[in-house]
Amino acid sequence: MIIVYAAVAGQSVVKLYASAMFPGFFLSFLYLVYIIGWALINPKVAPRLPEEKTRVPIPDWVSGMQKAYSTNMAVAVLKSLVRPGPMRSFQENGRRLTYLTVLRNNYSVLFPALLCIACFAGTWWYVVIHQQADQPVVSAAQAKPKAMVPAAPTPAAAEKPEELGLNEVAPKQAATEDEPLEQMGTPELSEGNSAPSASGPDPEFYWWFWGTAVVTALILAYYYVKMRAEQFVILRLLIESVMPLGILTIVVLAVILFGITTATESAGIGAAGAFLLAIQAGTLDWERVKQSVFLTAKTTAMVCWLFVGSALFSAVFAILGGQQLVERWVLSFNMSPVQFMILSQAIIFLLGWPLEWTEIIVIFVPIFLPLLKHFNIDPVLWGTLVFVNLQAAFLSPPVAMSAFYLKGVSPKHVTLNQIFAGMMPYMLIVILCMVIMYLWPGMTLWLPNYLYGAG
């Protein structure tokens, strides 16, 4: 969805990925709050599992490690690295344990700490080292006048105000009219929304960084002190099943966000990682490879033909004067940017009932894009709102494919109407998220402005 919108709107794919990151996490957080809150209010909707289903079977060799080394599994695993003798007397699945098993156990125990260290080290490298290396060296004498004296608009900027996303009005009038539009996502850098300067990160960064690091270290210490056999077995299961796919997802997104690869190249990295995971799991065969290639070609051809159709539609629509007609019709209402934002998102929400997201973005979104300049709305903010808006469209009948997928795997007594009724609260959560995104545009625009600069 992001890549298709970037192609239609002529926006940066990496900026759109960055803009969607925090709203995506926030929407997931709202889902969790609703699910946990509703389960606490009405426990019948999420009854507790039987006691036997909440316990993990402990292998004999794990219990043997506790007896031979320590009841604390973190200590026991580290001791086995130095003194592996007792480990060789244990068996797993009928095979005697080797030193490779000792190394795997140590990797499993240290994985949470290594993951946290990698996250903090990557953040420090990007903010403190990498960003400052890319900044030009500016002397204090050169920097002071710019900090003290407001910069005057250049002649080129005065001749072409539309390139800056401003209305064609006098400078004073533009400043007066644009002042209440800051919440519409104007791309200018503000005091709290600025890219790192050549002098170094904001001092608040160090407080946040080291404060978060200390809290994380205390949580890890508590986790390792309390680690027993069950926690160790669960950690191993998580690392073996969830972590490979999670790391692959993080790598594919990280190489896009940090500008290391393009979206197409990151897809190649993801495909290569999926091949390696399939080889590790022993599920890679010719039939699966053939099906994945056919499905990829089918999806690509469908999207390409949608682009061809949308280009023809847009060209004919513009030649026949449809775009000018729509602009004059919208501007005749003398709407404020808030009213236009609500109207455009409401239309896209209604279009999501009978249409899929591809048709909406490729055919209907280009009609709204030229109007964004008239209302001084950032296309990155507006596009991210469209992404979240279409999440509600996925849940609304009659084309909510997720409901039909769920019906296919649900018990027979669960009806389609019950599934649709259960989706309604989540549609309201999506609308709540959109309202908060509008009231607090920094949640959407801070990360792309910080990583790549504004404008």
N, C-alpha and C positions, 0 to 999 in steps of 0.2 A: 504493500500500500504506500509506504513512504517513497520507494523508488519510483513508482508510477506517478505519484504526485510531483516529485522533484522534476521528472521529465516534462510533465504538463505545465508546471508553473515556472520552470526555468530556475529552480532553487538548488542550493547545494545539498547533496544527499547527506553528507556528514553533519551539516548543521541541523537538518531535520531529524536525523537519528539522535543527535545530542538533545534537541528540544523535546523529543518524545520520551527521553529516559526518565526524568523525575516524575512527569505526569503518569507514566506507566507504573512506576513503583508506588506512587500515591494512590492510584486507582486500586492496585492490589491490596494496599493497606486498608482502604475503605471496605473492600470485600471481606478482609479478615475481621475487621471490627464488627461488621454486620453478622457474619457467621458465628463468631465466638459470643457476641452479645446476645444473639437470638437463642443460641444453645444454652446460655446461662439462664435466660429468662424462662425458656420453655424446654427443659431437659428432654422431653419426649421426642423432639425432632432430631436429637443426636444422643441416643441412649448409650450408656457405657458398655464397652465390650466385656464379655466374661473374663474372669481373672486368668483363665488358662490361655486366652488369646492375647494377653498383654505381656506375656513372659517370653523371653527368647531362650531357646535351649542352649545350655552351656556345654561346649565340647569337653571331653575328659582331659585333653592336654592343657586347656586353659585352667581348669581346676588344679591340675598338677603343677602348673607354673606358679599359681598362688601359694601352694604348699612349699615349693622348692625355693622360691625367691621372696615374695611379699604378697600380702593381700591387696595392696595397691597395684593395679595392673601397669600403671605408668612406670613405677619403680621396678616391677618385675621384668617388664620388657627391656628396660635399659640395662638391668643386671644381666639378663640373658645374652646381651651383646658382648659383655666382657667375659662372662663365665657360661658359655653355651653347653657345657657338658651335660647337665641334667636334662636339657631340651631333647637330646638325642635318644633319651629313653621313652619319649612320648610318641604317640602315633596319631595321624590324622587320615581318616578314610582308609585305614589299613596300611598306611605307609609311614615309615619312620621319618620324623621331622629332620630337616637338614638346616644348615646355616643360612640357606636362602630364605627359609621360613622365619628365622630370627630377624633377618634384614627387613622382610616384608612387615613383620610385627612392629619393628621400630619405625618404619615409614608410616604405618597406620597411626601409631600413637603421636608421632611428631607432625602429622599432616595439618591439624588445625593451627598449630603454632607457625608452621612454615607458610601456610596460606595467609595468615594475618601479617607475617613479616613481609611477604611478597607484596601485599596490598599497600602497606605503609611505605615500603621502599619505593614502589612504583609511584605513589603519590608524591613523595619527597623528590624523586628524580624529575618528575614532570614539572612540578611547581617551582622548585628551588633551583634546579640545575638546568633542565632542558629549556624552560621558558626564558630564563635569564640569558642563556647562551645565544638565543635567537634575537634578543632585544639589542638595538643599536646603542652604543655607548654614548651618553649625553652628559656633557659637563654641567656643573651646577650653574655656571653663568648663562648657559644656553637654556637650561630648564626653568630658571627663575622667571624670566619675562613671560614665558608661556603660562606659568602658574598664576601670575599676578594680573596679567592683562588679558581680557577676553579676546579671542580671535575674531577678526572681522571676516565677513563672508567674502570669498573671492569673486571676481567678476564672472568666472564661468559658472559658479554656483548661483549667482544672482540671475544669470540669463536662463538657466535651466533648473528651476526649482523642482520640476517634476522628477528629476533624477534622484533627488534626496527624499522623495516620498512626501513632499509638502504641497499644500494647496497653492495655486497661483494667486497669491495675495501679497500685499505689501509686507515688508519684513516685520514691522511692529504688529500689524494685524495678525500675521502668521504666528508670531510668538504668543499673542493673546489667545488665539483660537487653539493653538496646539497644546497650551498649558494643561487643560483638563483631559488631553488625550494620551497622557503618559501611560495610562493603564491599557491602552490599545496596542501596546507593544512597539512604541517608536524605537527605532534601532539605535538612537544615540546612547553613548555610554554615560551612565550616571555614577554618582559617588560609590554606591554599593553594587554597581553592575559593571565594573571596569575590568579590562584585561590587566595582567600583571605588568608593572612598569619596570623600567631598566634598573631602578633602585632596589628592587627586591619585592617579595610578596608583602601583602598587608600584614602588620604585626598581629592582627587577630588570627591569621592563619596559624602561626606558631602556637598560640594558646589552644586553638581547636585541635591542632595536630597532636601536640603532646598530651593534652587532656584526654583525647580519645585513645591515644596509645596507652596511657596509664590505666584507664578503665578497662580496655581490652586485655591488658596484661593481668589485671586482677581477676577478670572473669576466667581467663585461661588457667591461672593458678588454682582457682577454686575448682575448676573442672578436673584438672589433673589430680588434685588432692582427693577428690571424691570418686575417682574412676575405679570401678570394680569390674568384675567379670562381665556383667550384662552390658555396661557401658562400652567396654572394649569390643565385645562381639557386635553390638549395634554399629559402632564406629567402623569396624571392618566391613560390615555389610553395606553401609552407606558409601564408603570409598569405592568398593568394588562395583556397585550398581549405579549410583547417582553421579558420582564425581566425574567420571570420564565424559559423560554427556554435558555436565555443567561446565567443565573446563573448556570443552570445545565451543560451547555457546559463548562463553566469556571471551575467548580468544577471537572468535569471528566478529563480535561486536567491538572489541578493543582495537583491532587493527583498522576498523573503519573510523572509530572516534578519534584515534590519534593520527589519522592521515597516513598510515603506513601503506595501506592498499586502498583501491577503489572497491565499490560494492561488488562488482563482478569478480575481482580478484579474491575478495574475502569469501565469496561463494565457492570458488575453487579450493580455498583452504578448508572450508567446511566440508566439501565433498571428499577431499583427501583424508580429513580426520574421520569422517564417517566410514570410509573404506578401512582405515586402521582399526576402528572399533569393531567393525564387522569381522575382520580377520581375527582379532583378539577373542571375540565371542564365538568364533567358529560357525557363523551363520552366512558367510559370504559364498555365494554360488552364482553360476551363470544366469539362472532364471531371475534372481533378484537384481542383478546388474542390468539385465535387459529391460526389466519392467521399470526400473528407475530412470534409465535413459529414455525410454518411450514416454513416460509421464512427464519428464522434463521438457522433451521436445514438444509434446502436446500443449503444455502450459505456456511455453514460450511462444509457440505459433498463435495461440489464442490471444495473448497479450499484444503481440505484434499486429495482428489484424484489428484489434481494438484501437491501436494507435492509428492505423491507416484510416479506419472509419471515423475516428474522432477528428483527424486532420481534415478529411473531406467535409465533415459536418461543420467544423469551425470555419473553414474557408467559404463554404456556400452561405453559412449564416452571416458571415461578415460582409460578403459581396452583396447580399440582398438587403443589407442595412439592419439586420436583426440586432447586432451588438449595440449600435447607436440607439436603436429604439428602446432596448432594455435599459441602457444608461439614462436616457432622457426620462423614461418612465420612473425609474428608481429615484433619480435626483429631483423629480417634480414633487415628491412627497416631502422634501426638505427634512429628511430623517437625520437624526444624530448618529454618530458612529455606534453607539450602544444599540440603537434601534435597528440599524443595518446589520449588526452582528447577530442580534436575536433573530431577525427575519431570515438571513442567509442560513443560519444553522437550523432553524425550524424547517425550511424548505428541504435541506439535505436530509434531515431526520425523516421527513415524510417520504422523500424519494427512496429511503432505505427500506421502506415496507415492500414495494413491489420489485425493486431492482437490487442487483449485487453491487458491491463497492467499486468494481472495475468500471461499470457503466457510469456510475455517479462521478467518479474522479475524472474519467477520460472525456465525458460528454458534457456534464453539467457544471463541473467546477470551473472550466475555462470561461463560462459566462460571468461568474462572479469575480474572477481575478482582476480584470481591468477596473472594477469599481473600488478595489481596495485602496488605490492611490487617492481617489476622491475623498475617502474618509480617513486617510492617514493611518491605515491598519497594516501592521507588519504581516506579510504573507506567511512567514514562518509560524507566528502565533496563530494566525487564522487556520493554516493547514493542520497544525497540531490539534486544534479544536475539532477540525473535521475528522481527524483520525479517531479521537475519543468519541465523537458523535456517532461515527459508524459502528462503534462497539455496541451502542444501544440498538442500532439498526439490525445487528446480527441477532439480537434477542427478541425482535418484534415480529409478529406474524404479518403476512403469511409466508414470507421467504426466509424465516429464521432457520437456516440449515442446521444450526447446532441443536435445535429442538428435535429435529427429525433424526439426527445422529444419536441423540440421547434416547429417543424412543426405541431405536433399534437395539439398544443394549439394556434397556430397563425391563423390569418384570412386566408380565402381561396385565396386571391389575392397575398399572400406572398409565393413565390416559394422556393423550396429547394436550388436552385442555388443562390438566393438572400441571404439566410441564410448563406451558405458557404462563399459567398463574404464578408458578414459582419463579419465573423469570422477571416478573414485574418489579420486585424490590431492587433487582440489580439494574434495571433501566433507570430507576430513580437515583441510584447511587452514581451512575454515569452522568446524569444531569447535574447532580450535586458537584461532582468533580469538575465539570465544565464551568460551573458558576465560580468555584474557587480558583480555577485557572484564569478566568477573566478578571476576578478581583485581585489576584496576585500573579501578574504576568511574569514576575521574576522566576517563579518555579519552572516556567517553560523556557525563558530566554536567557537565564543566567549562565547555564552550562555552555550553549553554543557561543555566547558572547565572550565567555572566559577562555574557551579553547581556541576559538578562531577569530575573535574580535567582532565588533558590531559593524553593521552596514552591509 
